[in-house]
Amino acid sequence: MITAATRSRQALVLALAVLGATSLAACTAGNDSAGNGSKGNRATVSADPASRPDLRRFYQQRLVWQPCGDHRCASLTVPMDYARPGNGKTFVLPVAKAVTATPGKRVGSLVLNPGGPGERGARLVRDGVADDIGQGVRDRFDIVSFDPRGVGGSKPALTCTAAAPAEPGEGEGKTPDEGETPDEAAGVPLNPRTASERAVALASARATAADCRAASGPLLPHVGTDDAARDLDVLRAALGDRRLTYVGWSYGTSLGTSYAEQFPRRVRAMVLDGAVDPSLDWRQRMLSQSTGFRKAVEEYADSCADTVGDACPGATPEEIRALVDRLLARTEREPLPVDDSPYGLDASTLVSALSLSMYTPEAQWKGLSEALVAADGGDGTPLAALAAGEEEPPDTDAGASDEPAEPEASDGPPEPEASDGLSDDVPEDNGDAALIAINCLDVPHPRDAQAYWDALAPADKAAGVYGTTGVTNELVCKDLPAGAQRPHRVRAEGVPPVLVVGTAGDPATPYGEAVSLAGQFPQGMLLSFDAPGHTGYGRSACVDSKVEAYLISLTKIRPGTTCTA
C-alpha cells in the first residue's frame, strides 16, 4: 500500500495539518507567473518563463544523478524570489528518483508530492514508494519527488526553533510553573471563553509567531505554494519532460492546482487525491476540516468493533464516546502523566492524538484503542506518542540519505547557494515550521483577534472541541506574513482532464471539497472512494487501478464512478 499520504504526515501538528493545505498566496505579493501584476489572484502564464533571460539559466540546468541508497539523488536550484531571480538568492532543493521505467516503454517521470505542507518528498522515494505503485506505471515512468522550498533538506530551510542550543541540563526536572503563570502551564484551553483564557491562547500564538520570525524571517515571504509550483515547472524542465505527470496527496492537491493554473498546457496527467478547495476562506476551511474530524471520531466509536474487534476501549459505541468525553474533561482539569515529560498529556494533545488517528483506520485504530485504555488507567504516554507521530518504529534505514553522495549535484547550477544570514541549526524534520509558515502565507487571515473569537461559537456548534481548537491554532497566522492571493475558483483554461479522488469519510480533506474542486476544473473528473480515512490512492485496489489507467493511458473516469472499501 502506498504510504505517501499516511506514513510521516502523522508527525505533523494536527490543527494546521491540511488547513494549511491551500495554494492561495503568491510569495511575490501579487506577481503572476510572467512577472506581471495579478491584482491578488493567480494568473495563467502568458509567456514561457523559460524564455525569460533572467530565468533561462534555471530552466536550462541539467540534473546530475548520483547513487543515494537504492535510488538516485540530485539537487535543483531555483530562485528565492521569482520577481527578482537575478538577485543571487536561491533555494537548493533535494530531488530523489527511483529509476523504474522500461526502455522502449518510458513516457517520462511521475512526480509525487506527499502533502503536508511540510512533507519531504525525497524521503518518500527513499522509503520505497515506487515499490507500492503498479507495475504498469513503473514500466513507463521513473518515480520522482523533491523537498519543496524551505522544507526538509532544502537549503535554506525553515525553522521556528531558536538557534541557540539549550544549556546543559536546561529543562531537566523543570516543573510547569517555573517562569510561567498557572494558566500558561495548563496550556491553551480547548474553548477559551473568558478574557484570561483568550489571553493565554493569544500569548501562545504570538510566541510561536515570534519564534518563526526570529529564526526564519527572511524566508517567510518566499515559501508559498505558487512559488513551489513554479519550482515544480523548473524541475519538469530539468527532468527533460515536455509535460508534467503528477500525483499529489492532500496539500499536494493545492500544489497541483497552482501548477495547473499557472502552466495549464504543460500538464500531461494530474491526480489530486484528498482535495483542498481554493474557493474557501480560512474560516470555511477550518470548519470543513474540523467537522470532518468530529465525524471521523464518531465513526470510530460506531465502527471500532468491526475494524479492531476486542481491542476497542468499550463494548458499545456509547461506552467509547463516554470514555473520550471523560478523558477530555479529565485532561482539561489536569494533564495525564507522560513518561519523560514534565508537562504530561493535556486536552489539546489528546484532541491531536484522536484526530491524527483518523487518517488510516485500518492501520491506526487498534493503536488508538489501546492508548485510550491506557489513558483511562492514568497513563498518557501512548496517546502522547500518537500525537507526536511516534507510533511507528524508528527509521533504521542505515546508509540511506536524501542527499547526494557529493555536494555537487547539478551541472553548472545557476548560482551557488546564497548567503541569507539564517542559522544552519534546522531540525531534520522541520515539518511543523513549514506547515505554519506556508499555511499563513497561502491563506489570508484576519489581523484582529476578535475575528477568531467570533469564530469560536460557530466552530463549537459545528465540530465541538475539534472546531474550537482549530480556531485557536489558526491564531498564529495573525502575526505572520500573508500573501496577496484571495479565495477563488480554479482558473486553468486549456488544462487537460484532471482526476480528483475524494474519500467519503475523509477527515482532513472532506469529500465535499473534492466534489467542488473537480467541478472547478475544465473537464474535471471525480473518482469517489466510499470509505473512512484520508485519501484513496494506495488504500484501494479499485482506486489504484483507475488512477493508474489514467496515468498510463489517460483513460477518463465516467461521472459517478465510485470504489468501495
N, C-alpha and C positions, 0 to 999 in steps of 0.2 A: 504493500500500500504506500502510495506517495505520502510523505510526511511533511511536504513543503509547508502546508498550511497549519500544521499542528505541533511539530516537534519542539522547536525552540521558541515559537511565538508565545508559549505559555509562560515564559520567564518575564514577559513584559508587564509593566504596570497595567492592571485591568482598566482602570477608569478611563484611560485615553486610548485603549488598545486599538479600536477601529474608529472611535470618534475622531481620532486624528487622521483617519484614512481618507482624506479628501484631496482633491487636486484643484483647489480654488484660488490659490495665491501665486502670483508671479514674483520670483525673488528680485526681479529687476524693476519692481514697483511701477507696473503699468506699461512695460515694454512688451510688445508682442514678439513673435519669433523672428521677424525680419528687422527687429530693432526699431519699430515704429510705435508710436503711442497707441495703446489699446483701450484707453478710457475705462480701465478697470475690468475689462473682460478679455479672456483669451481669444486671440485671433488666429486663424489659419495662416500658415506660412505662405507668403505671397511670392517668394522667390527662393531658389535653392540656397540654403545657408552655406553649403559647401562652395558656392561660387563667390561668396564674400571674401575679399582678400584677407581680412583680419580673422576669418575662421577657417580658411582653406588648409592651413597647416595642421589644425586639429583634425580635420576630416581626412587628411592625407596620411596621417600616421599609420604605421604598419605594426601590428602586434607581433611580438616575438615570443613564442610559446616556449616554456621551459618545463621540465619534469617537476611535478609537485604532488608527491604521493602517487596515487594511482591515476591522477588526471594531469592536466597541464594548467599552468598559470601564466598570466601576463599582467601588465599594468596599462591603463588607459589614462591619458592626460586630457583634462577638459578645463576650459576657462572657469575661474571662480565667478566671474560676472560676465554674462553674455553681452551685456550692453557695452562693456569695455574689455574685450578679450585680449587686448594687447597690453594690459597694464602689468603683466608679469606675475599675476596671482593665479594659481591653478589649484585644482584638486587632482590627485593621482589616485585612481580607483583600481582596486584588485579585481581581476577578471579570472574566472576559472572555467575550464572546458573539459567535458568528457567526450572524447572522440569516439563516436558510435556509428557514424554513417558508413554505409557500404559503398565502396567505389562503384560507380555506374548507376547508383540509385540516389546519390546525395542531392538534396534540394538546397540545403543551406544550414543555418544554425537555428535552433529553437532556444529563444531567450526566455528565462524564467525570472519572476520576482516573487519571493515567498511571503511578502506582506510586511506588517508592522504598523506604521513605518518604523524602521529601525532594525529589520531583519537582515542578516548577512547572506547575500546570495552566493558568494564564493564558498562559504562554508556549506551551503546547501549541496553544491556539486561535490564537495569533498565527502559529505555524508552519504553519498551514493544515490542521489535522487534518480540518476539515469537508469539505475537497475530497476526502478519501480515504474518506469514508463514503458509502454507497449513496444514490442519488437518492431512493429511496422513503422512507428515513429523513429525509433533509434536507427533503423536502416537508412532513413532519409535525412536525418538531422543530427548534427553534433549538438550536445546539450550544454548550454552556456548560461552563466549567471554572473552577477557582479555585486559588489558592495556600493550602494548609492553614495552620492556626495555626503560627507560628514558622518557616514555610518561605518562601524566596524573597522576594517583595515584601511579605509580612506585616509589619505594624508593631505591636509589636516583632517582631524575628526572631532566631532562634538563631544563635549563633556559638561556636566553640571556639577562636577566634583571639584572641590578646592584643590589646587595644585600642591599645596604644602603638605608633606607627609605628617601623619599623626606622631606626636611624641611617644616614646616608648611607654607603654602602659596606659596611654590615653584611652579613656572609655572603659578600661577594665574595671569591673566592680562598681561602675558608676550607677547610682540609683536614679530613678527617673526624675526625682525632684531636685537634683543638684543643678543649679543655674536655671531652673525653669519654674514657672508657676504651676500649681496643680492642674489647672485646665490644660496647659500646654503638654504636660506629662501624659494626660489622658488621651491625647490625640484629638483629631478633628471629629466633632460629633457627626453621627450619621445624618441627622437633620437639624442643623443649627437654627434654633428658633429665637433664642434670646440674644440680646446685644453682645453679651460676653462670649457666647458660643460662636457668634458670627465673627467676632474679633479674633478668636483663635483660628478659625478657618482662613480668614483673610491674612493673618500673620504667617501662617504656614505656607500659603500660596506665594506671598511676597518673598519669603525667604528662599523658596525654590527658584523663583524667577531671578532673584538677585544672584544666586549661585550660578545659574546658567549664563547670565550676562557677564559675570566676573570671569568665568572660565572660558567662554566661547563667544563673547560679544561680537568680534569681527566676522564670525561665520554665520551668525543667526539670520541675517537678511539673505543669505545665499544658499539655503538648503531646501528651498521649496520644491514641490512636485513638478512644476512646469520646467524648472531648470534641470531636474533629474530626467525628465522626458527628453530634453534636448541632449543630455549626455547619452541617453539611450540611442538617439539617432547617430551620434558620433560613434558609438560602439557598433551599430549596424554597419556603418561605412568601414570601420576598421576590420570588421569580420569579413568584409568583401561581399556582403549581401546587398542586392539591389532593393529588396523589400524585406520587411520585418515579419517574422513568425514569432508569436509571443503568447505566453501564458502567465497571467497574474492572478494571484490569490489575495483576497481581502484588500488591504491597502494597494496591492499590486493592480487592482482594478482601477484605482484612481490614477496610477502611473500610466496604465494603458490608455485610459480615457484621454488624459492630457496628450499623450503621443498621437492618438487618433485625431484629436482636434488640431494639433499643430502640423502633423505630417500625414494627412489622410490618404494620400496617394502613394505613400511608402509602406502601407500595411498590406501584407500578403494574407495573413490569417491572425486573428486575435481572439483569445479566450479570456473572459473576465469572470472569475469564479468567486462568489461571495461579494456581491456588488455594492458599491457605495454610490449613492445618488447625489450628483453635484448640484442639484437644484435645491437641496435642503440647507437651511441656515444652521448655525451652531446649536440652537435650542431644539429645532426639529430633529436634528441628527441625534442629539443627546437623548431625547425622548424615544426615538425609534430604537436605539440600541438598548437603552435601559429597560424598556418594555420587553424587548427580546430576551434579555437575561432573566427578568422576572418570570416570563412564561416558561423559559427553559428549566428554571429551578422547580417550578410547579410540575413540569413534565417529568423531571427526575423523581419527584415524590410519587407521581402516578405510575411511572413505568420502571421504577428501580427493580422490583421483583422480577420482571421479565428480562431485564438486562444482566443483573448480577446475582439474582437468587437470594440465598440465605445470608449473603454479606450485607444486605440492606440494614440500615440503622433503625428500622422499625418494621413491625409486621404489617402495617397498613399505610396508605398514603397520609392519613390523618396523623399517625404517630410520627412519621418523618417530618411533616410540616411543623408539628408541635416541638420536635427536637430542634429544628432550625430556629424557630422563634425563641425558644428557651435559651439557646446559645447566643443569639443576637442580643437579647436582653441582659444576659449574664456578662458578656464581654463589653457591653456599654458601661456597666457598673464598674467592672474591674477586669483587666486583661487576664487571660489564662496563662499559666506558666509555660514557657518555651525553653527547651534546653539551650544553654549557651547564649541566652538573650536576657538582658536586664529589663526589657520592656514587655515581653510576652506578646500574646495574640489579642489585639484589640478588635473592636467590632468592624472597623474598616478593612482590616486584614482578613477577617472572616468573610466579608462580602466578596473580597477579591478571590479568595480560595473557592468559594461557591461558584462564582461566575466563570473563572478560568477553567473550572472542571466541566463546564458545559460544552466545550469545543468539540470533543470527541467522546461521546458517551460510551462507546464500545471499549475504549481504552482507559477512560478516566473514572467512570462512576464507581467501580469497585474500590479504587484507592480513596475516593472521596468518602464513600460509605464507612470505610474503616477509620478514616481520620475523624469523622463526626462521632463515631462511637468512642474513640479515644478522648475527644474533647468533652464529651458528656461525662467522662470519668475524670476530667480535670486536667488533661494533658493537651496543650495546644500545639505541641511540636509538629505532628503530622500535617495539620492544617496550615501552619506557617510555612512548611516546606512546599505545600501545594501552591500557596500564594506566591512563593518565590520561584516557582517553576523547577523545583528540585526533586520532583517525583521520579525522575529518570536517573539511572546510574551515571556517574561522572564519565566524561568523554575520555576514552583510553586509546584513541587512535594515534598512537605514538608515531612520530615521524611525519605525520601529515600536517600540512600547513596551507593557509590561504595565500601565502606569499610565494613569489618566485624564489628559486634557489639562489639567484644572483640579484643584486639591486637593479641592474638594467633589465627592463622588461619590454621595451618597445624600441623600434628602430628610429632613432632620431626624434625623440619626443619634442613637441613644440618648444618646451622650455623646461628647465629644471624646476623641481618643487619650490614654490615661492616661500620666502620667509614671511610669516604672518604675525610673529610675536606671540603666538599661542604656546601654551605649555605642551610638552610631549607626554605629560602624565595623564594619559587617557586610558580608562579601563578597557580590558579586552572586549567586554560586552558593554557597549555604550548605548544599547537599545532604548533604555529609559530616557536618556537625554535627547536622542534623536526623535523619539516619539513626541516628546513635549515640544521641541523646537519646531518640527515640521507641522504638527497639528496647529500650533499657534500662528505660524506664518501662513499656512494654507487657508485657514478658516477665519473670517472676520469675527472678532469677539468684542463685546462691549468693554469700554474702559471704566465704566461706572459700576461699582459693586452692587448697587441697588438692582440692576438688571438681573443679576444672579439670584439675589434674594427673592425677586419677583417670580423667578422660575421654580423656586422650591415647592410651592404648593401644587402646581400642576404636575410636577415631576413625582411628588409623593402620591398624588391621586392615581397617576398612570402606572407607576412602577415601584412604589414603596421605597425601601432603602436603596434599591438599585438606581432609582431616579435621583434621589437626593444626594447620594454620593457622586453620581455623575455630574451634578451641578457643581458641587464644591471642588471637584477635581478639575473642572474647566476654569476655575478662578485664576490659575497660574497664568493663563493667556492674557489676562487683563494687563499684565506688566511686561509682556514680551513683544518683540517686533511682529507686525502684521503686514501681509502683502496687500496688493491693490485689488485682487480679484473679488468677485461677489458671487453668491449662488446664482446658477444659471443652468438652463437646459443645454445638453450637448449640441455643439455645432461642429459637425465633421462631414461637410459635404464632399462627396467623392470617395469616401471610405468604403471598401467592400464590406460584405456582410460580416458583422461581428457577433460572436457567440457569447451570450451571457448565461452563466449557470447560477441558478437560485435554489437554495435548500429550504424546504418549507419550514423547518424548525430551527433555522439558523439564529443563534442568539446575538451574535456580534454584528452581522450584516443582514438584517431581517429580509425575508423573502420579498416584501413589497418593494424594497429598493431595487432588487433585481428586475422585477416586472417593470418598474419605472425606467431604469437605465436601458433595458432592451428596447423599450418603446421610444426612447430619445434618439437612438442611432438610426440613420437611414438603413433600411433593410436589417435592422437588429433582430437577432434570433434568441429566443428564450428556451433553455433546457431546464426543466424543473426536476428536482430530486426530493421525493416525498419521504423525508427522514429528519430526525433531530440532528443537531451538531452543526459545526461551522464548515462550510464549503462542501463540494461534492466530488470534484475530480480527484481520484486517488482513494475514494471511500466506497465506490460502487462500480462493479463490473459494467453495468448498463451505462452509467455516465462515462466511464473510461472509453468504452467502445465508440460512443457517439462523438465525444470530444476528439478522439484520435482519428476517426474517419474524416472529420472536418479538417484537422491539421494536415493530414496526408493528401486528401483529395478535394478539399474544400466542399465536402458534402454538406448540403444545407439541412437544417433541422426544421421539421414541419411544425407549424403552430400547434400548441397544445401538447407537445411531446413531454412525457413525464416518466422518470425512472423511480422505482420503489426500492426501499432498503432490502 
